[in-house]
Amino acid sequence: MRVLGIETSCDETGVAVYDTAFAGVEGLRAQALYSQIALHAEYGGVVPELASRDHVRKLLPLIRQTLADAGMGVGDLDGVAYTAGPGLVGALLVGAGVARALAWALDKPAIGVHHMEGHLLAPLLEAPDLEPPFVALLVSGGHTQLVAVDAIGQYRLLGETLDDAAGEAFDKTAKMMDLPYPGGSQLAALAATGSPDVYKFSRPMTDRPGLDFSFSGLKTQVLLAWRASDQSPKTRADIARGFEDAVVDTLAIKCERALDAAGCETLIVAGGVGANVRLRAKLAAMAARRGGRACFPRPALCTDNGAMIAFAGALRLQAGQQNDAAIQVMPRWDMACLPPLATSRDSAFVNAREPAR
């Protein structure tokens, strides 16, 4: 089954084609991504109306480019998947409208994909042997969640942030320190040049039981330290390192607790912050110490992209799930409400990840 995936939940336009005749990442026939960083840099953050308009301009050319790269025409598609939520409502409607129109014109099935399920399943593209149960850390600019994955489509929320997501805290902290947009990646690069333990910030909510997160207080700590400092380049780097270490340690502590709570030893990490080098090293070491396994998608698959939507949509379409022709999006959408998929060795889930014989 060849599925076109469309991602327009925020400020990146992503398109990909996934072919279930091949296993894992080998099924990714082609993908293209356009980032709106330059568009929003002037404002220091995403402007929803501008994001929606730019998706309108870029989506159709990207679909044509991706199909050409895959050596396919629209008539070769067997289905269409698109991000239906969560996200910015205007941006979501652009992708949903194009996807539904294309599916209707081709008389092919279409399905709206949960954006965070797309992230959650992205590591499986490069680890096709991975099967539930496992724990997923979904960590991005908009979400920080720990999810117990009992089966594909069967998710239990173990903990989430009570205020800022980790990626949001990175971006806001970078902005406080006058780093250019987008700040999160700039802050991480700066932290790589800083000295550890010069600034020792708290590891929020790790001194009490539970799996929830909070990063707003840490952000305030950094602000106070920055204002009280000489604000030299060396100090800026040391503060960035102290902040990054605090976030990474907090995420690692909570992930280990989540593995204990779920009674498993496999952790997958997805979302934009999942590309952070220090976080990957910390979680990999923690999992290895426990005799377990930590799985990460390549950095290009951590950020928003069409490949994760095409893959997640392919699994559900091959399982016989599809949506009606109505154009519906859900800016807020609880992942626990998703319908399950079968997970036996004869299931659509497995068949979609193994090459045709």
SERO-4910 file (N, C-alpha, C, O; in steps of 0.05 Angstrom, whole numbers):
BEGIN
 pado doro    nc1    nc2    nc3   cac1   cac2   cac3    cc1    cc2    cc3    oc1    oc2    oc3
  Met    A     17    -24      0      0      0      0     18     25      0     35     28     17
  Arg    A     13     42    -19     29     67    -22     12     91    -12     -9     97    -23
  Val    A     22    103     10      7    124     24     22    150     23     46    152     29
  Leu    A      8    171     15     18    198     16     13    210     43    -10    209     53
  Gly    A     33    220     57     29    233     83     34    262     81     52    272     68
  Ile    A     16    278     94     17    307     94     17    317    123     -1    310    138
  Glu    A     37    334    129     40    345    156     40    376    154     57    387    142
  Thr    A     20    388    167     18    418    167      8    427    194     -9    446    195
  Ser    A     17    416    216      6    422    242     15    449    253      1    461    269
  Cys    A     38    459    244     49    484    255     64    499    234     52    511    216
  Asp    A     91    499    236    106    517    219    125    501    200    144    513    189
  Glu    A    119    476    194    134    461    175    115    446    157     96    433    166
  Thr    A    120    447    131    103    433    112    118    408    104    140    409     91
  Gly    A    107    385    111    121    359    106    104    341     88     80    339     92
  Val    A    117    328     69    103    309     51    121    285     48    145    288     46
  Ala    A    109    261     47    124    237     43    106    216     31     82    217     32
  Val    A    119    196     18    105    172      8    117    148     22    141    144     21
  Tyr    A     99    132     34    109    107     47     96     83     33     72     83     28
  Asp    A    112     63     28    103     39     14    106     15     33    128      8     41
  Thr    A     84      3     40     84    -19     60     95    -45     48     97    -65     63
  Ala    A    102    -45     23    114    -69     11    143    -73     21    155    -94     16
  Phe    A    154    -52     35    181    -54     45    181    -50     76    162    -39     87
  Ala    A    201    -59     89    203    -58    118    215    -32    127    234    -22    115
  Gly    A    205    -21    149    217      1    163    222     25    144    206     32    128
  Val    A    246     37    148    253     61    133    256     55    103    256     73     87
  Glu    A    260     29     96    262     23     67    236     29     53    236     32     28
  Gly    A    214     30     67    188     36     55    185     66     49    165     73     35
  Leu    A    203     82     59    200    111     54    211    117     26    235    120     22
  Arg    A    192    120      7    200    123    -21    211    151    -26    230    154    -42
  Ala    A    200    171    -13    210    199    -17    197    216      4    175    211     14
  Gln    A    211    238     10    199    258     29    211    285     23    232    288     11
  Ala    A    196    306     30    205    334     27    194    350     50    173    344     61
  Leu    A    210    370     59    202    386     82    210    415     77    232    421     68
  Tyr    A    191    432     82    196    461     80    192    473    108    170    471    119
  Ser    A    212    487    118    211    500    144    205    529    141    215    542    123
  Gln    A    188    540    159    181    568    158    198    585    177    190    607    185
  Ile    A    221    575    185    237    590    205    243    618    196    239    637    211
  Ala    A    251    622    171    257    649    161    232    667    162    235    691    168
  Leu    A    209    656    157    185    671    156    178    682    184    170    706    187
  His    A    182    666    205    173    674    232    196    686    248    190    697    270
  Ala    A    220    686    238    243    696    254    239    725    261    247    734    283
  Glu    A    228    741    244    223    769    249    206    774    274    209    794    287
  Tyr    A    188    755    280    170    758    302    178    743    327    166    746    348
  Gly    A    199    727    325    209    712    348    191    689    356    194    678    378
  Gly    A    173    681    339    155    658    345    136    654    322    135    671    303
  Val    A    121    633    323    103    626    301     78    644    301     65    647    321
  Val    A     73    656    278     48    672    274     28    654    259     32    648    236
  Pro    A      7    645    273    -11    625    261    -22    632    233    -22    615    215
  Glu    A    -30    656    229    -42    664    203    -21    662    181    -26    653    159
  Leu    A      3    671    187     25    670    167     32    641    161     38    633    138
  Ala    A     32    624    182     38    596    178     18    583    160     25    568    142
  Ser    A     -8    588    164    -29    576    147    -26    585    118    -28    568    100
  Arg    A    -21    611    113    -18    620     86      6    608     72      5    603     48
  Asp    A     28    604     87     51    592     75     47    563     68     57    553     48
  His    A     32    549     85     25    521     77     10    520     51     14    502     34
  Val    A     -9    539     47    -24    541     22     -5    544     -1     -9    530    -22
  Arg    A     15    561      1     34    565    -21     52    541    -26     58    536    -50
  Lys    A     60    527     -6     81    507     -9     71    479    -12     85    462    -23
  Leu    A     46    472     -3     38    444     -2     36    430    -29     48    409    -32
  Leu    A     22    442    -48     19    429    -74     46    425    -88     51    403    -99
  Pro    A     63    445    -89     90    441   -101    106    419    -87    120    403   -101
  Leu    A    104    417    -61    118    395    -47    107    368    -53    121    348    -55
  Ile    A     80    366    -56     68    340    -64     78    332    -91     86    309    -95
  Arg    A     78    351   -110     88    344   -137    118    336   -136    125    316   -149
  Gln    A    134    350   -120    162    343   -118    166    316   -106    183    300   -115
  Thr    A    151    309    -85    154    284    -71    146    261    -89    160    240    -90
  Leu    A    124    263   -103    115    242   -121    135    238   -144    141    216   -152
  Ala    A    146    260   -154    167    258   -175    191    244   -164    203    227   -178
  Asp    A    200    251   -140    223    238   -128    219    208   -124    237    192   -125
  Ala    A    194    201   -118    187    173   -114    182    158   -140    178    133   -140
  Gly    A    183    172   -163    178    160   -189    149    151   -192    143    131   -204
  Met    A    131    167   -180    102    160   -180     85    183   -190     94    206   -190
  Gly    A     61    177   -197     41    196   -203     19    194   -182     19    175   -166
  Val    A      0    212   -181    -21    211   -161    -38    185   -165    -49    175   -145
  Gly    A    -40    175   -189    -55    151   -194    -43    126   -182    -56    105   -180
  Asp    A    -17    128   -174     -4    105   -161     -9    102   -131     -1     83   -119
  Leu    A    -22    123   -120    -27    123    -91    -50    104    -84    -70    102   -100
  Asp    A    -48     92    -61    -70     75    -51    -85     87    -27   -105     77    -19
  Gly    A    -74    110    -17    -87    123      5    -73    149     12    -50    154      3
  Val    A    -86    165     28    -75    191     36    -78    193     66   -100    187     77
  Ala    A    -57    202     80    -58    208    109    -50    237    113    -33    248     99
  Tyr    A    -62    249    133    -57    277    139    -59    281    169    -73    267    183
  Thr    A    -45    301    179    -46    308    207    -73    322    212    -79    343    201
  Ala    A    -89    310    230   -115    322    237   -114    337    263   -134    350    271
  Gly    A    -92    334    278    -89    348    304    -69    332    321    -60    311    313
  Pro    A    -62    343    343    -66    371    352    -48    390    335    -30    382    321
  Gly    A    -54    416    337    -39    436    323    -54    462    320    -75    466    332
  Leu    A    -44    479    303    -57    505    297    -80    499    277    -76    487    257
  Val    A   -104    508    284   -128    500    269   -126    508    240   -133    493    222
  Gly    A   -117    532    234   -115    541    206    -95    524    190   -100    517    168
  Ala    A    -72    519    203    -51    503    190    -62    474    185    -57    463    163
  Leu    A    -75    463    204    -86    436    201   -106    435    179   -107    415    163
  Leu    A   -123    455    176   -144    455    155   -132    456    127   -144    445    109
  Val    A   -109    468    124    -96    468     98    -89    440     89    -96    431     67
  Gly    A    -75    425    106    -68    398    100    -92    379     97    -93    363     79
  Ala    A   -111    382    115   -135    365    114   -151    371     89   -161    352     76
  Gly    A   -154    396     81   -169    402     57   -157    391     32   -171    380     15
  Val    A   -131    394     29   -117    383      6   -118    352      6   -124    340    -15
  Ala    A   -114    340     28   -114    311     30   -142    299     23   -144    280      8
  Arg    A   -162    311     35   -189    301     30   -197    305      0   -210    288    -12
  Ala    A   -189    328    -11   -196    333    -39   -182    313    -58   -193    302    -76
  Leu    A   -156    307    -52   -141    289    -68   -153    260    -65   -156    246    -85
  Ala    A   -159    252    -41   -171    226    -37   -198    223    -51   -204    202    -63
  Trp    A   -214    244    -50   -240    243    -63   -236    241    -94   -250    225   -107
  Ala    A   -218    257   -105   -213    256   -133   -203    229   -143   -210    220   -165
  Leu    A   -187    216   -127   -175    190   -134   -193    167   -126   -188    144   -133
  Asp    A   -214    172   -110   -231    152    -99   -215    132    -82   -217    107    -85
  Lys    A   -198    143    -65   -181    127    -48   -187    134    -19   -197    156    -13
  Pro    A   -181    116      0   -186    122     28   -167    142     39   -144    145     30
  Ala    A   -176    157     59   -159    177     73   -164    175    103   -185    166    112
  Ile    A   -143    182    118   -146    181    147   -131    204    160   -109    211    152
  Gly    A   -144    216    180   -131    237    196   -114    224    218   -123    207    233
  Val    A    -89    232    219    -70    221    238    -65    239    262    -64    264    258
  His    A    -63    228    285    -56    243    309    -26    250    307     -9    233    304
  His    A    -21    276    309      7    285    306     26    271    325     48    264    317
  Met    A     18    268    350     36    256    370     39    226    366     59    214    373
  Glu    A     18    212    355     22    184    348     42    182    325     58    163    324
  Gly    A     42    201    307     62    201    286     90    202    298    108    187    290
  His    A     94    220    317    120    222    330    126    196    345    149    186    343
  Leu    A    107    185    359    111    161    375    120    137    357    136    121    365
  Leu    A    108    135    333    115    113    316    140    117    299    150     98    287
  Ala    A    150    142    298    173    148    281    197    130    287    211    122    269
  Pro    A    203    124    313    226    107    318    223     79    306    243     65    301
  Leu    A    199     70    302    195     43    290    203     42    261    207     20    250
  Leu    A    205     65    248    215     65    220    243     53    219    250     39    200
  Glu    A    259     60    239    287     51    239    292     28    258    315     18    260
  Ala    A    272     19    271    274     -5    288    250    -23    283    233    -26    301
  Pro    A    248    -35    259    224    -50    252    220    -75    269    198    -87    268
  Asp    A    239    -83    285    236   -106    302    223    -98    329    215   -116    344
  Leu    A    220    -73    334    210    -63    360    180    -68    361    165    -59    343
  Glu    A    171    -81    383    143    -85    387    135    -78    416    152    -81    434
  Pro    A    110    -70    420    102    -64    448    103    -89    465    103   -111    455
  Pro    A    103    -85    492    100    -60    506    127    -45    509    148    -56    510
  Phe    A    124    -18    509    147     -1    515    136     26    526    112     31    525
  Val    A    155     42    535    148     69    545    158     89    524    180     86    513
  Ala    A    142    109    518    150    130    499    152    157    514    134    165    528
  Leu    A    175    170    509    178    198    517    173    215    493    188    215    474
  Leu    A    151    231    494    145    249    472    152    277    481    139    288    499
  Val    A    173    288    469    184    313    480    190    332    457    207    327    440
  Ser    A    175    354    457    176    373    435    170    401    445    169    405    470
  Gly    A    166    420    427    160    447    435    132    449    447    128    468    463
  Gly    A    114    432    440     87    434    450     79    412    469     59    415    483
  His    A     95    391    471     87    368    488    111    357    503    133    356    492
  Thr    A    107    349    528    125    332    542    108    312    557     95    319    577
  Gln    A    109    287    548     91    266    558    107    240    560    125    234    544
  Leu    A     99    224    580    108    197    583     84    179    578     63    182    592
  Val    A     86    161    559     63    145    551     71    115    552     91    107    542
  Ala    A     54     99    565     57     70    564     43     60    540     19     64    536
  Val    A     58     46    522     47     35    497     43      6    502     62    -10    500
  Asp    A     18     -2    507     12    -30    511      9    -45    485     15    -69    483
  Ala    A      0    -30    465     -2    -40    437     -5    -16    420    -11      6    429
  Ile    A      0    -19    394     -3      4    376    -32     13    376    -50     -3    369
  Gly    A    -36     37    384    -63     48    386    -75     45    414    -97     55    419
  Gln    A    -60     33    432    -69     30    460    -49     44    478    -27     34    484
  Tyr    A    -55     69    486    -36     86    500    -47     95    527    -71    101    530
  Arg    A    -30     94    547    -37    103    574    -18    126    581      6    123    581
  Leu    A    -30    149    588    -13    172    596     -3    167    624    -19    164    643
  Leu    A     23    167    627     35    163    654     42    190    667     40    192    691
  Gly    A     49    210    651     55    236    662     59    256    640     64    248    617
  Glu    A     55    281    647     58    303    627     66    328    641     66    330    665
  Thr    A     73    348    625     81    373    637     57    389    647     35    388    635
  Leu    A     61    402    669     39    418    681     40    447    672     21    462    677
  Asp    A     60    454    657     63    482    646     78    481    620     67    470    600
  Asp    A    101    492    619    116    492    594    126    464    586    134    449    603
  Ala    A    125    458    560    138    434    550    168    439    550    177    462    551
  Ala    A    184    418    549    213    420    550    223    437    526    240    455    530
  Gly    A    213    432    502    222    447    480    214    477    482    229    494    474
  Glu    A    190    482    493    181    509    497    199    523    517    206    547    514
  Ala    A    208    509    538    226    520    558    253    526    545    265    547    552
  Phe    A    262    509    528    287    515    513    284    541    497    302    559    498
  Asp    A    262    543    482    259    567    465    256    592    482    267    613    475
  Lys    A    240    591    503    236    615    519    261    623    534    267    647    537
  Thr    A    276    604    544    301    610    557    321    623    538    335    642    545
  Ala    A    322    612    514    340    623    494    332    652    487    349    670    484
  Lys    A    306    657    486    297    685    480    305    704    503    312    727    498
  Met    A    303    694    528    310    711    551    340    718    550    348    739    559
  Met    A    356    701    538    385    705    536    393    717    509    416    718    502
  Asp    A    373    727    495    377    742    470    390    725    448    406    735    432
  Leu    A    384    700    447    393    683    426    374    684    402    350    689    406
  Pro    A    384    681    378    366    684    354    346    661    352    350    640    363
  Tyr    A    324    666    338    303    647    333    312    628    311    325    637    292
  Pro    A    305    602    313    292    588    335    312    582    358    333    572    353
  Gly    A    304    589    382    323    590    404    332    563    414    355    561    423
  Gly    A    315    543    413    321    517    426    347    505    415    364    497    430
  Ser    A    349    504    389    373    492    376    397    510    381    419    500    384
  Gln    A    393    536    382    415    555    388    426    551    416    450    551    421
  Leu    A    407    547    435    415    543    463    430    517    466    450    516    481
  Ala    A    421    495    453    435    470    455    463    471    443    482    460    455
  Ala    A    466    486    421    493    489    409    511    505    428    535    499    431
  Leu    A    500    525    441    515    542    460    523    525    484    545    528    494
  Ala    A    505    508    494    510    492    517    534    473    513    548    466    532
  Ala    A    538    465    488    560    447    482    587    460    487    607    446    491
  Thr    A    588    487    489    613    501    494    615    510    523    636    521    531
  Gly    A    595    505    539    594    513    567    607    493    586    610    469    578
  Ser    A    614    502    609    626    484    630    604    473    648    587    489    657
  Pro    A    604    447    654    584    436    672    589    445    701    612    451    709
  Asp    A    568    446    716    569    451    745    576    480    753    578    486    777
  Val    A    581    498    734    585    526    741    558    537    751    557    552    771
  Tyr    A    537    530    737    510    537    745    494    511    750    491    495    732
  Lys    A    486    507    774    471    483    782    442    490    788    436    500    809
  Phe    A    425    485    769    397    491    772    382    466    782    392    444    781
  Ser    A    358    470    792    342    448    804    332    429    782    330    437    759
  Arg    A    327    405    791    314    385    774    285    383    782    278    369    801
  Pro    A    267    399    768    240    403    778    224    377    783    224    360    765
  Met    A    211    376    805    192    355    812    204    327    813    190    307    811
  Thr    A    231    326    816    244    300    819    247    292    849    256    270    855
  Asp    A    241    311    867    244    306    895    218    295    908    215    295    932
  Arg    A    199    287    891    174    277    900    165    255    881    174    253    859
  Pro    A    146    238    890    137    216    872    121    228    849    113    251    849
  Gly    A    118    212    828    101    220    806    117    223    780    142    223    780
  Leu    A    103    225    758    115    225    732    108    251    716    114    252    692
  Asp    A     97    271    729     91    296    716    116    313    715    135    309    731
  Phe    A    116    333    697    138    351    694    129    380    699    106    386    698
  Ser    A    149    397    705    144    426    706    170    440    700    191    435    713
  Phe    A    170    458    680    194    472    673    193    502    676    212    516    671
  Ser    A    170    512    685    168    541    687    185    553    709    197    574    706
  Gly    A    188    538    732    205    547    754    234    547    746    249    565    753
  Leu    A    242    527    731    270    525    721    276    549    703    297    561    704
  Lys    A    257    555    686    260    578    668    264    604    684    281    621    676
  Thr    A    250    607    706    253    631    723    280    631    737    292    652    739
  Gln    A    289    608    746    316    606    758    337    616    738    355    631    746
  Val    A    335    607    714    355    615    693    353    645    688    374    658    686
  Leu    A    329    656    687    326    685    683    340    701    705    354    720    700
  Leu    A    335    692    730    348    707    752    378    704    752    392    724    757
  Ala    A    388    680    745    417    677    743    429    694    720    450    705    723
  Trp    A    414    696    698    424    712    675    425    741    682    444    755    676
  Arg    A    404    751    695    403    779    702    425    787    722    435    809    722
  Ala    A    432    768    740    452    773    761    480    769    751    499    775    765
  Ser    A    483    759    727    510    753    716    522    776    701    509    797    697
  Asp    A    547    773    692    560    793    676    551    791    647    558    809    630
  Gln    A    536    771    640    525    767    613    546    765    591    541    773    568
  Ser    A    570    756    599    591    752    579    586    727    563    569    711    570
  Pro    A    599    724    540    596    700    524    601    675    539    587    655    536
  Lys    A    622    675    557    628    651    572    606    645    592    598    622    596
  Thr    A    596    665    605    574    661    624    549    652    610    535    634    620
  Arg    A    543    663    587    520    654    572    522    624    566    502    610    568
  Ala    A    545    615    557    549    587    551    546    570    576    535    548    575
  Asp    A    557    579    599    556    563    623    527    561    634    519    540    643
  Ile    A    512    583    631    484    582    639    468    563    621    451    548    630
  Ala    A    473    565    595    460    547    576    466    518    583    448    501    582
  Arg    A    491    512    590    498    484    598    483    476    623    473    454    625
  Gly    A    482    494    643    468    487    667    439    482    663    428    464    675
  Phe    A    426    498    645    398    494    639    394    468    625    376    452    632
  Glu    A    410    462    604    407    437    589    411    413    607    396    394    605
  Asp    A    431    414    624    436    391    642    412    387    660    405    364    666
  Ala    A    400    408    670    377    405    687    353    392    673    340    375    684
  Val    A    348    401    648    326    389    633    332    360    627    314    343    630
  Val    A    356    354    618    363    327    611    362    308    635    351    286    633
  Asp    A    373    317    657    372    300    682    343    295    690    336    273    698
  Thr    A    326    316    689    298    313    697    284    293    679    269    276    689
  Leu    A    288    295    653    275    277    635    285    248    639    269    229    639
  Ala    A    311    245    645    322    218    649    311    206    675    304    182    675
  Ile    A    309    221    696    299    211    721    270    202    718    262    181    728
  Lys    A    254    218    705    226    211    701    223    187    682    205    171    686
  Cys    A    240    185    662    238    162    644    244    136    659    231    116    654
  Glu    A    264    137    676    270    113    692    247    105    710    241     81    713
  Arg    A    235    125    722    211    119    739    188    107    722    174     89    730
  Ala    A    185    118    698    164    108    680    169     79    672    150     63    671
  Leu    A    194     72    666    200     44    660    193     26    684    182      4    680
  Asp    A    199     35    708    192     19    732    162     16    734    152     -5    739
  Ala    A    147     39    729    118     38    732    105     20    712     86      7    717
  Ala    A    116     20    687    104      4    666    114    -24    666    102    -42    653
  Gly    A    135    -30    681    145    -57    682    158    -67    657    155    -90    649
  Cys    A    172    -49    643    186    -57    618    213    -43    617    219    -25    633
  Glu    A    229    -51    598    256    -40    596    262    -28    569    286    -25    562
  Thr    A    242    -22    553    246    -10    527    234     18    527    211     22    534
  Leu    A    251     37    519    243     65    518    247     76    490    268     71    478
  Ile    A    227     89    480    230    103    454    227    133    459    211    142    477
  Val    A    241    149    444    242    178    448    235    191    421    248    184    401
  Ala    A    216    209    421    208    222    396    201    251    401    195    259    424
  Gly    A    201    267    380    195    295    383    221    311    379    243    300    380
  Gly    A    218    337    374    240    354    367    263    353    387    286    353    379
  Val    A    257    354    413    278    353    434    292    326    434    314    324    444
  Gly    A    279    306    422    292    280    421    317    280    404    332    260    404
  Ala    A    322    301    389    347    304    373    370    314    390    393    314    381
  Asn    A    365    323    415    386    334    432    407    312    438    400    291    448
  Val    A    432    318    432    453    299    434    457    290    463    461    266    468
  Arg    A    457    309    481    461    302    510    439    285    521    443    266    536
  Leu    A    414    291    512    391    275    521    393    246    511    388    227    526
  Arg    A    401    243    486    403    216    474    424    200    490    420    177    496
  Ala    A    447    212    495    469    198    509    460    190    537    466    168    546
  Lys    A    447    208    551    438    203    578    418    180    579    420    162    596
  Leu    A    398    180    562    377    160    562    388    133    552    380    112    562
  Ala    A    406    134    533    418    109    523    434     95    545    433     71    549
  Ala    A    449    112    561    465    101    583    447     90    605    453     69    616
  Met    A    425    104    611    407     95    631    394     68    623    393     50    640
  Ala    A    385     66    598    373     41    589    393     18    589    386     -4    597
  Ala    A    418     23    581    438      2    580    445     -7    608    449    -31    613
  Arg    A    446     11    627    452      4    655    430    -15    666    436    -32    683
  Arg    A    406    -12    657    384    -29    666    382    -55    649    365    -71    655
  Gly    A    399    -58    630    397    -81    612    375    -78    592    365    -98    581
  Gly    A    367    -54    586    345    -49    568    354    -36    542    376    -40    533
  Arg    A    336    -21    530    341    -10    503    328     17    500    305     21    509
  Ala    A    342     36    489    330     62    482    332     66    452    353     61    440
  Cys    A    309     73    440    308     76    411    301    105    404    283    117    416
  Phe    A    316    116    384    312    143    375    310    144    345    325    129    332
  Pro    A    293    160    334    294    164    305    317    182    298    327    196    315
  Arg    A    326    181    273    347    200    264    337    228    269    313    233    268
  Pro    A    355    248    273    346    275    279    326    287    259    308    301    267
  Ala    A    329    280    234    310    291    214    282    280    218    263    293    209
  Leu    A    279    258    231    252    247    237    242    254    265    220    246    272
  Cys    A    258    270    279    249    279    306    231    304    303    211    306    317
  Thr    A    238    322    285    221    345    280    196    337    265    194    315    255
  Asp    A    178    356    262    154    350    247    161    343    218    178    356    206
  Asn    A    149    322    207    156    313    180    133    296    169    116    286    184
  Gly    A    133    294    143    112    278    129    116    249    132     96    233    130
  Ala    A    141    239    136    146    211    137    131    197    160    120    176    157
  Met    A    131    210    183    117    198    206     87    197    202     74    178    212
  Ile    A     76    216    188     47    216    182     41    195    161     20    181    164
  Ala    A     57    192    141     53    172    121     54    144    133     38    126    127
  Phe    A     74    139    151     77    114    163     54    107    182     43     85    181
  Ala    A     48    126    200     25    121    219     -1    117    203    -17    100    211
  Gly    A     -5    133    183    -29    130    167    -30    104    152    -52     92    150
  Ala    A     -7     94    142     -6     69    128    -15     46    147    -29     28    138
  Leu    A     -5     47    172    -13     26    191    -43     25    195    -55      3    195
  Arg    A    -55     48    198    -84     48    203   -100     42    178   -120     28    179
  Leu    A    -92     53    155   -106     47    130   -105     17    124   -124      6    115
  Gln    A    -81      5    128    -79    -23    122    -95    -41    142   -103    -63    136
  Ala    A   -100    -29    165   -117    -44    185   -147    -40    179   -164    -49    193
  Gly    A   -153    -25    157   -181    -21    149   -194      4    161   -218      8    157
  Gln    A   -178     21    174   -190     45    186   -188     68    165   -168     70    151
  Gln    A   -208     84    164   -208    108    148   -230    127    158   -247    119    173
  Asn    A   -228    152    149   -247    172    157   -266    178    134   -260    172    111
  Asp    A   -289    190    141   -308    197    119   -298    222    105   -276    232    111
  Ala    A   -313    232     87   -304    253     69   -304    281     82   -295    300     70
  Ala    A   -315    284    106   -316    310    119   -288    320    126   -270    304    133
  Ile    A   -284    346    123   -258    358    130   -260    366    159   -272    387    166
  Gln    A   -248    350    176   -249    355    205   -220    355    217   -204    337    210
  Val    A   -215    374    234   -189    375    248   -195    379    277   -216    389    285
  Met    A   -175    372    294   -178    374    323   -154    387    335   -134    373    340
  Pro    A   -155    413    339   -132    427    350   -123    415    377   -100    416    384
  Arg    A   -143    405    393   -137    390    417   -148    362    414   -171    359    406
  Trp    A   -132    342    421   -140    315    415   -125    296    434   -100    294    434
  Asp    A   -140    282    450   -128    263    469   -121    238    455   -138    225    443
  Met    A    -95    230    456    -86    206    442    -99    181    453   -100    161    439
  Ala    A   -108    181    478   -120    158    490   -147    151    477   -157    129    480
  Cys    A   -158    170    461   -183    165    448   -180    150    421   -200    144    408
  Leu    A   -155    146    412   -151    133    386   -160    104    387   -158     90    408
  Pro    A   -171     94    365   -178     65    364   -153     48    363   -133     56    351
  Pro    A   -154     24    374   -131      6    375   -126     -7    348   -144     -8    330
  Leu    A   -102    -18    345    -96    -36    323    -89    -63    334    -80    -65    357
  Ala    A    -94    -85    318    -85   -111    326    -55   -112    327    -42    -98    313
  Thr    A    -44   -130    344    -15   -130    347     -3   -159    347     19   -163    355
  Ser    A    -18   -178    337     -7   -205    335     11   -207    311     12   -188    295
  Arg    A     26   -229    308     44   -231    285     30   -231    258     43   -227    238
  Asp    A      4   -236    258    -11   -236    233    -26   -210    229    -43   -207    211
  Ser    A    -20   -190    246    -36   -165    245    -28   -147    222     -7   -151    210
  Ala    A    -45   -127    217    -38   -107    197    -14    -91    206      1    -82    189
  Phe    A    -10    -88    232     13    -73    242     39    -86    233     57    -73    223
  Val    A     41   -112    237     65   -127    229     67   -128    199     89   -123    188
  Asn    A     45   -134    185     46   -136    156     55   -110    143     68   -110    122
  Ala    A     47    -87    155     54    -62    144     83    -56    147     94    -37    134
  Arg    A     97    -70    164    126    -64    169    144    -86    158    168    -83    160
  Glu    A    133   -107    146    149   -128    135    146   -128    104    124   -123     94
  Pro    A    168   -133     89    166   -132     60    147   -154     50    145   -175     62
  Ala    A    135   -148     28    117   -168     15    133   -192      6    156   -189     -3
  Arg    A    121   -215      8    134   -240      0    119   -252    -24    127   -273    -34
***
